[in-house]
Amino acid sequence: MEQKKLKVLLNSVADGSVSVEEAALQLKKEPFEDLGFAKLDHHRSIRQGVAEVIYGEGKTPEQILSIAGTFRDGGQEQIIITRMSAEAAKVVGETIPLQYDSLSKVGIVGDIPKPDGIGKIVVATGGTSDMPVAEEAAITAEALGNEVVRLYDVGVAGLHRLLANVEELMEARVVIAIAGMEGALASVIGGLVDCPVIAVPTSVGYGASFGGLSALLSMLNSCASGVSVVNIDNGFGAGYLASMINHM
């Protein structure tokens, strides 16, 4: 149950239009719903302020459709689906109105709200190859009510490209620094800005990058203060955390 609907229910109990027993029955149907193959957490938005997000990878299109449909029937106005295949997007979109971005593999049921975050979130990438992860982060942040500025292909191999955008970086409330290879971008940005930097290592790079492990270790060992690190290719986690910071 979303926070708005919970408040409506409690106000209805207070004014007598809904009995305590009826309200108790509605709440009993919460905190999760068992579909057999999935247990849907309807109370997550009450606990955390954001409803449960569907991780699409490994789920069949039919499973994603069932989960999304159940959330929608329960009154959830926006549903975010990450790591969603084009096939799943086609199946879901035939039944439920869906916005789907093939680059990030993010699907959204419902509208993207107007930004209500305090400032701007800057999403910066080392290279163009990092864009799928970056778009996952950016679209997640936008779906959670943030203004996002994209700075793509500003890696340290051509440092002047990053320095040409220092004003945007300085104005950010949070920066998400996304890079593969040796992952140096996060440290450089961390030494320029006075806001939190969320580093995202990507699996982009030649063999010795070990599928993003090299970038992960570089970011964890950053000498710049104020840099935190999420898991390899975890654009969603970075976008979610950035949104939390931007709404505090």
C-alpha positions in Angstrom: 0.0 0.0 0.0 1.4 3.4 -1.0 1.8 6.2 1.5 -1.0 8.2 -0.1 -3.4 5.4 0.0 -2.4 4.5 3.6 -3.2 8.1 4.7 -6.5 8.0 2.9 -7.4 4.8 4.7 -6.4 6.2 8.1 -8.4 9.4 7.5 -11.4 7.3 6.4 -11.2 5.4 9.7 -10.9 8.7 11.6 -14.0 10.2 9.9 -16.0 7.0 10.3 -16.5 6.2 6.6 -14.4 3.1 7.0 -14.7 0.8 10.0 -11.7 -0.4 12.0 -12.5 -3.9 10.9 -12.6 -3.0 7.2 -9.3 -1.1 7.6 -7.7 -4.0 9.4 -8.8 -6.4 6.6 -7.1 -4.2 4.0 -3.9 -4.0 6.0 -4.0 -7.8 6.6 -3.8 -8.2 2.8 -0.6 -6.3 2.9 2.7 -6.6 3.8 3.3 -9.1 0.9 1.3 -11.0 -1.6 2.3 -14.6 -2.6 2.1 -15.3 -6.3 3.8 -18.7 -5.9 6.8 -17.7 -7.9 7.2 -14.3 -6.2 6.2 -12.6 -3.0 5.3 -9.0 -3.7 6.3 -6.4 -1.0 3.3 -4.0 -1.0 4.6 -2.2 2.1 8.0 -1.2 0.8 6.9 2.3 -0.1 5.6 2.8 3.4 9.0 1.6 4.9 11.3 3.2 2.3 9.4 5.8 0.4 9.8 4.0 -2.9 7.7 1.0 -4.0 9.3 -2.4 -4.9 11.3 -2.4 -8.2 11.1 -5.4 -10.5 14.5 -6.9 -11.4 13.7 -8.4 -14.8 16.8 -10.5 -15.6 16.1 -14.2 -15.1 12.4 -13.7 -15.0 10.1 -14.9 -17.9 8.1 -12.2 -19.7 4.9 -13.8 -18.3 6.3 -13.6 -14.7 7.2 -9.9 -15.2 3.7 -9.2 -16.6 2.0 -11.0 -13.7 4.1 -9.1 -11.1 3.6 -5.7 -12.8 -0.1 -6.4 -13.2 -0.6 -7.3 -9.6 1.2 -4.2 -8.4 -0.9 -2.1 -10.8 -4.1 -3.7 -9.6 -3.1 -3.0 -6.0 -2.9 0.8 -6.8 0.8 1.2 -7.5 0.9 4.1 -9.9 4.5 3.7 -11.1 6.4 0.5 -11.6 10.1 0.4 -12.5 11.4 -2.8 -14.2 15.2 -3.1 -14.6 17.3 -5.5 -16.8 14.2 -6.1 -18.9 14.6 -7.8 -22.3 13.0 -6.5 -25.5 10.9 -9.7 -25.6 9.6 -9.0 -22.1 8.9 -5.4 -22.9 6.8 -6.5 -25.9 4.8 -9.0 -23.9 4.2 -6.5 -21.0 3.5 -3.6 -23.4 0.7 -5.5 -25.1 -1.3 -5.5 -21.8 0.0 -2.6 -19.7 1.1 0.8 -21.1 4.9 0.7 -20.9 7.8 3.1 -21.6 10.8 1.0 -22.5 14.4 2.1 -23.1 16.3 -0.6 -25.1 19.8 0.9 -24.2 19.4 0.7 -20.4 16.8 -2.1 -20.5 14.6 -0.2 -18.1 10.8 -0.3 -18.4 8.5 2.1 -16.6 4.8 1.6 -16.1 3.2 5.0 -15.3 4.5 8.5 -15.6 7.9 9.9 -14.8 7.1 12.6 -12.1 8.2 16.2 -12.2 11.5 16.6 -10.4 11.1 17.3 -6.7 14.7 16.7 -5.6 16.6 19.5 -4.0 19.3 19.8 -6.7 20.6 18.2 -9.8 22.2 14.7 -10.2 25.0 14.6 -12.7 25.7 11.2 -14.4 29.1 11.1 -16.0 30.8 8.3 -18.0 34.3 7.5 -18.9 33.3 6.4 -22.4 30.4 5.8 -24.7 30.5 2.1 -24.0 29.5 2.9 -20.4 26.2 4.4 -21.5 23.9 1.4 -20.9 24.8 1.4 -17.2 24.7 5.2 -17.2 21.2 5.3 -18.7 20.0 2.7 -16.1 21.2 5.1 -13.4 19.8 8.3 -15.1 16.4 6.9 -15.9 16.1 5.4 -12.4 16.9 8.8 -10.9 14.4 10.6 -13.2 11.7 8.0 -12.4 12.3 8.8 -8.7 11.8 12.5 -9.2 15.2 14.0 -9.9 16.6 16.4 -12.5 19.5 14.6 -14.3 22.4 16.1 -16.3 24.2 13.6 -18.5 27.9 14.0 -19.3 28.9 11.1 -21.5 32.4 10.2 -22.8 34.3 12.5 -20.5 37.0 10.0 -19.4 40.5 10.6 -18.2 42.0 9.6 -21.6 41.0 13.1 -22.7 40.8 15.1 -19.5 39.9 18.3 -21.2 36.5 16.9 -22.0 35.8 16.6 -18.3 37.2 20.0 -17.4 35.0 21.6 -20.1 32.1 20.6 -17.9 33.4 21.6 -14.5 30.5 24.1 -14.0 27.9 21.3 -14.3 29.9 19.2 -11.9 30.3 22.0 -9.4 26.5 22.7 -9.4 25.6 19.0 -8.8 24.2 17.8 -5.5 25.3 14.3 -6.3 27.6 13.0 -9.1 27.4 9.4 -10.4 30.8 8.6 -12.0 30.6 5.5 -14.3 33.7 4.0 -15.8 35.3 0.7 -16.8 38.9 0.0 -17.8 40.9 1.3 -14.8 38.0 3.3 -13.3 40.0 6.5 -12.7 37.1 8.9 -13.5 35.6 8.6 -10.0 38.8 9.7 -8.3 39.3 12.7 -10.7 35.7 13.9 -10.1 36.0 13.3 -6.4 38.9 15.7 -6.3 36.9 18.4 -8.1 33.5 18.6 -6.4 32.1 19.2 -2.9 29.2 16.8 -3.1 29.0 13.0 -2.7 30.3 11.0 -5.6 28.8 7.5 -6.3 31.2 5.4 -8.3 29.9 2.7 -10.6 32.5 0.3 -12.1 31.5 -1.2 -15.4 32.5 -4.5 -17.1 33.8 -2.5 -20.0 37.5 -3.2 -20.8 40.1 -5.6 -22.1 40.9 -8.9 -20.5 43.0 -7.7 -17.6 40.1 -5.5 -16.4 38.5 -8.9 -15.3 34.9 -7.9 -16.2 35.0 -4.7 -14.1 37.0 -6.0 -11.1 39.9 -3.7 -12.0 37.7 -0.6 -12.0 35.9 -1.8 -8.8 39.2 -2.1 -6.9 40.5 1.2 -8.2 37.3 3.0 -7.1 37.4 1.3 -3.7 41.0 2.5 -3.3 40.2 6.0 -4.4 42.3 8.7 -2.6 39.6 11.2 -3.2 37.3 11.9 -0.2 33.6 11.6 -0.5 33.6 8.7 -3.0 31.4 5.7 -2.4 31.2 2.6 -4.6 28.3 0.4 -5.8 28.6 -3.0 -7.5 29.8 -3.6 -11.0 27.3 -2.4 -13.6 24.8 -1.5 -10.9 23.4 1.7 -12.5 20.1 1.2 -10.7 21.7 1.1 -7.3 23.6 4.3 -8.0 20.5 6.1 -9.3 18.4 5.0 -6.3 21.1 6.1 -3.8 21.6 9.4 -5.6 17.9 10.1 -5.4 17.9 9.4 -1.6 20.7 11.9 -1.1 19.0 14.5 -3.4 15.8 14.3 -1.4 17.3 14.5 2.1 
